[in-house]
């Protein structure tokens, strides 16, 4: 089988699984076929939250009969409320920073995955702020690792400086808050599972950790003591990120919030049980975030949530890889992922297996929020609209 046949087969088996295990309806049988309900399109109060996870998970550990026990929340609670795309292709570079940057610009970026450089093309945050005249407090990124600290804003001259999102790095906050006793938090400060050769320093930025401590106190309204006390109760970097994201929702109520998780990528270390634990944790954290949406007055009933992995992982069959551990081969399994959208304006319980691309996310967000991603190379998922 060639790659596109394998990829279509993956999309179809996810589709069939979702229909039988979560009761989703087939989108192509619906009149109109649009997951986004008409008339609710561009509401001023509309909020969008995007959760991406770095280190996709394979179907056999998630959306397949043998994987379903790892994703009880996504399967029984979120998917039935969602419009679910089972065949999203990533045709770019399969490194987490460059792939997440591509998701955020709607262009397959070619930047060096291991350097802290901004994306070449305008980000969704810049389109959103420029076209809709939104202040910087209206969009935030919560990102997992050092490498992501430039993702909020491109180098593009007509956008760029002053129009991006502030990137908040929970690990930096923790490292600033715990200066002197970081040993207690090794498990939360672990950064980048991809290659042992790349070990970014979590050193304090120039001027000490003042910036981070200000973010804690001024923005998140958290004292160092309270933050540290909370950090002692969480078990992973993604749990810490979700805590920060929820504080942001309460304190700043951004209309465009982007959360990137990374726990699943522990798979690179080769321990299958840690990889599966991370999938279960991610499943739980996504559901918790959705509960927070319902309980926060600023978000309840006017929020659309998108959940998608940045890409997949290698198939067991591919001789060039090592199964779940990496995403090196560029095979169909590592490129064929999925996306679910749920909440305001989204049709519930529908599954679509038409191929879409990772770079279609930004134009789709533009269509529902009312901005024009002029330089994006994707297109709005048309049967969304
Ligand atoms: Zn990875």
Boltz pocket constraint, residues with backbone or C-beta under 6 A from the ligand:
constraints:
  - pocket:
      binder: B
      contacts: [[A, 54], [A, 55], [A, 96], [A, 193], [A, 194], [A, 265], [A, 268], [A, 327]]
      max_distance: 6.0
